[in-house]
Amino acid sequence: METGSGTDTAAGGGSAGGGPDAGGSGGERRAGGPLGGSGTENGYGGGAGADEEAGAPAWVGLPPGLLRMRRLLLTVWLVPATVAAVVLPALFVDPLWALCALIPAAALAGGWRMLGRNWRSWRYAERADDLLISRGVLWREETVVPYGRMQLVEVTSGPVERHFGLAGVQLHTAAAATDARIPGLLPEEAERLRDRLTELGEARSAGL
């Protein structure tokens, strides 16, 4: 089993498992397309239900802590800029220049909404033979990672993520260009997903 130093890692199925998919290259298939219609999206913790009954994947969304973290970072950057754009021109230049504060204020309002839409677009589903990851607001992208192509599954968490109690799962496949990542998971879910993907990858690599 391959492990990395300094990070919480576990080895997945080796490159010997499974040959290339017919008509494609690499261990991952991507499908992109415009987001048409309103659609129905499961929130965090979405599981079995109408989707499973219809034969569709059982989607799981990202926890709300990721959205809170991103919105806080947005606020930390843009609120001081908005205040400075109001106060400094009023004190040292023409007060009319305070209208420049509308720019960061508009960016804050627009960014706040877009972060929510982006967070809701992220979801993943564990299927029998592969992991399906879907994301995108204006342009939907779905990534299919076959278990037999996974070489390494890592749980990573930076300082900000650790402060908010979050971790990400990084998937390394046979081709570096087809790696994938699921951000902002709860640590216990990230570790569960890592262990399960590692087990499935090793089983597919051994031909079980």
C-alpha positions as CSV (number, residue, x, y, z in Angstrom):
1,M,0.0,0.0,0.0
2,E,1.4,3.4,-1.0
3,T,1.3,6.2,1.5
4,G,2.4,9.8,1.3
5,S,4.5,11.6,3.9
6,G,3.0,14.5,5.9
7,T,-0.6,14.0,4.6
8,D,-3.4,11.5,5.3
9,T,-3.1,9.2,2.4
10,A,-4.0,5.7,1.2
11,A,-3.3,3.9,-2.0
12,G,-6.0,3.0,-4.5
13,G,-6.0,0.5,-7.3
14,G,-2.8,0.4,-9.3
15,S,-2.5,1.3,-12.9
16,A,-2.5,-2.4,-13.7
17,G,-6.2,-2.6,-13.0
18,G,-8.5,-2.2,-16.0
19,G,-7.6,-1.2,-19.5
20,P,-8.5,2.0,-21.2
21,D,-12.1,2.6,-21.9
22,A,-13.1,1.9,-25.5
23,G,-13.1,5.0,-27.6
24,G,-11.5,7.1,-24.9
25,S,-8.2,7.9,-23.3
26,G,-7.1,8.0,-19.7
27,G,-9.1,6.7,-16.7
28,E,-11.7,9.4,-16.4
29,R,-14.6,10.4,-18.6
30,R,-15.9,13.9,-18.6
31,A,-19.2,15.1,-19.9
32,G,-20.0,18.8,-20.1
33,G,-23.1,20.7,-21.2
34,P,-25.1,23.8,-20.5
35,L,-27.3,23.7,-17.4
36,G,-30.7,23.4,-19.0
37,G,-34.0,23.7,-17.1
38,S,-34.4,24.1,-13.4
39,G,-33.6,20.5,-12.4
40,T,-33.8,19.0,-9.0
41,E,-30.8,19.0,-6.8
42,N,-30.3,17.1,-3.6
43,G,-28.9,19.2,-0.8
44,Y,-26.2,18.0,1.6
45,G,-26.8,14.5,2.8
46,G,-29.0,13.6,-0.2
47,G,-29.2,9.9,-0.6
48,A,-31.6,7.2,-1.7
49,G,-35.0,8.3,-2.8
50,A,-36.7,9.1,-6.1
51,D,-33.3,9.2,-7.9
52,E,-32.5,5.6,-6.9
53,E,-36.0,4.4,-7.8
54,A,-35.6,5.9,-11.3
55,G,-32.2,4.2,-11.7
56,A,-30.3,7.5,-11.4
57,P,-27.3,8.0,-9.1
58,A,-27.9,8.7,-5.4
59,W,-26.3,12.2,-5.2
60,V,-24.7,13.6,-2.1
61,G,-24.1,17.4,-1.8
62,L,-21.4,19.3,0.1
63,P,-21.8,20.4,3.7
64,P,-22.9,24.0,4.4
65,G,-19.7,24.7,6.2
66,L,-17.9,25.0,2.9
67,L,-20.3,27.8,1.8
68,R,-19.9,29.6,5.2
69,M,-16.1,29.5,4.8
70,R,-16.1,30.8,1.3
71,R,-18.6,33.6,2.1
72,L,-16.6,34.6,5.1
73,L,-13.4,34.9,3.0
74,L,-15.3,37.0,0.5
75,T,-16.5,39.3,3.2
76,V,-13.0,39.6,4.8
77,W,-11.7,40.8,1.4
78,L,-14.4,43.0,0.1
79,V,-16.0,44.7,3.2
80,P,-12.7,46.5,4.2
81,A,-12.4,47.5,0.5
82,T,-15.9,49.0,0.5
83,V,-15.3,50.9,3.7
84,A,-12.0,52.3,2.5
85,A,-13.6,53.3,-0.8
86,V,-16.1,55.4,1.2
87,V,-14.0,56.9,3.9
88,L,-10.7,57.7,2.2
89,P,-12.2,59.8,-0.7
90,A,-14.5,61.6,1.7
91,L,-11.6,62.6,3.9
92,F,-8.9,63.4,1.4
93,V,-10.5,63.9,-2.0
94,D,-13.9,64.8,-3.3
95,P,-16.7,63.0,-1.5
96,L,-18.2,62.1,-4.9
97,W,-15.3,59.7,-5.3
98,A,-17.0,57.7,-2.5
99,L,-19.3,56.4,-5.3
100,C,-16.4,54.1,-6.1
101,A,-17.5,52.0,-3.1
102,L,-20.3,50.8,-5.3
103,I,-17.8,48.6,-7.2
104,P,-16.7,46.4,-4.2
105,A,-20.2,46.5,-2.8
106,A,-21.6,45.1,-6.0
107,A,-18.9,42.5,-6.2
108,L,-19.7,41.4,-2.6
109,A,-23.4,41.1,-3.4
110,G,-22.8,39.2,-6.7
111,G,-20.1,37.0,-5.3
112,W,-22.3,36.1,-2.3
113,R,-25.0,34.8,-4.6
114,M,-22.6,33.1,-7.0
115,L,-20.9,31.2,-4.2
116,G,-24.3,29.9,-3.1
117,R,-25.1,28.7,-6.6
118,N,-21.6,27.1,-7.0
119,W,-21.9,25.3,-3.7
120,R,-25.3,23.8,-4.6
121,S,-23.9,22.6,-8.0
122,W,-21.3,20.4,-6.4
123,R,-22.3,16.8,-5.7
124,Y,-21.0,13.3,-6.0
125,A,-22.3,9.7,-6.2
126,E,-20.7,6.4,-5.5
127,R,-21.8,3.9,-8.2
128,A,-21.0,0.2,-8.6
129,D,-18.0,0.7,-10.8
130,D,-17.1,4.4,-10.6
131,L,-17.3,7.6,-8.7
132,L,-19.4,10.4,-10.4
133,I,-18.6,14.1,-9.6
134,S,-20.9,16.9,-10.9
135,R,-20.4,20.6,-10.6
136,G,-20.9,23.8,-12.5
137,V,-23.4,26.7,-12.6
138,L,-23.6,28.0,-16.2
139,W,-21.8,25.0,-17.6
140,R,-22.3,21.6,-16.0
141,E,-19.4,19.2,-15.9
142,E,-19.6,15.6,-14.8
143,T,-16.5,13.6,-14.1
144,V,-16.6,9.8,-14.0
145,V,-13.6,8.1,-12.3
146,P,-13.5,4.3,-12.6
147,Y,-12.4,2.6,-9.4
148,G,-9.9,0.5,-11.2
149,R,-8.0,3.6,-12.5
150,M,-7.4,5.1,-9.0
151,Q,-3.8,5.0,-7.9
152,L,-3.9,7.2,-4.8
153,V,-6.6,8.8,-2.7
154,E,-5.6,11.6,-0.3
155,V,-7.4,13.5,2.4
156,T,-6.1,17.1,2.5
157,S,-6.9,20.0,4.7
158,G,-5.3,23.4,4.8
159,P,-5.2,25.8,7.7
160,V,-8.4,27.6,6.8
161,E,-10.2,24.3,6.1
162,R,-9.1,22.9,9.4
163,H,-10.4,26.0,11.2
164,F,-13.9,25.3,9.7
165,G,-13.6,21.6,10.3
166,L,-13.4,20.6,6.6
167,A,-11.3,18.4,4.5
168,G,-11.0,17.6,0.8
169,V,-10.5,14.3,-1.0
170,Q,-7.9,14.3,-3.9
171,L,-8.2,11.4,-6.4
172,H,-5.1,10.5,-8.4
173,T,-5.6,8.3,-11.5
174,A,-3.4,6.6,-14.0
175,A,-3.2,9.8,-16.0
176,A,-2.3,13.0,-14.1
177,A,-4.5,15.1,-16.4
178,T,-7.6,13.2,-15.2
179,D,-7.2,13.7,-11.4
180,A,-10.3,14.9,-9.5
181,R,-11.1,16.5,-6.2
182,I,-14.1,16.8,-3.9
183,P,-13.7,19.9,-1.6
184,G,-15.2,20.9,1.7
185,L,-16.2,17.5,3.2
186,L,-16.5,16.8,6.9
187,P,-13.3,15.0,8.0
188,E,-15.1,11.8,8.9
189,E,-16.9,11.7,5.5
190,A,-13.6,12.4,3.8
191,E,-11.9,9.5,5.6
192,R,-14.8,7.2,5.0
193,L,-14.7,8.0,1.3
194,R,-11.0,7.6,1.1
195,D,-11.1,4.2,2.7
196,R,-14.0,3.0,0.6
197,L,-12.4,4.2,-2.7
198,T,-9.1,2.7,-1.7
199,E,-10.8,-0.7,-1.0
200,L,-12.8,-0.6,-4.3
201,G,-9.7,0.4,-6.3
202,E,-7.6,-2.4,-4.9
203,A,-10.4,-4.9,-5.5
204,R,-10.8,-3.7,-9.2
205,S,-7.0,-3.8,-9.6
206,A,-6.9,-7.4,-8.4
207,G,-9.7,-8.3,-10.8
208,L,-12.2,-9.1,-8.0
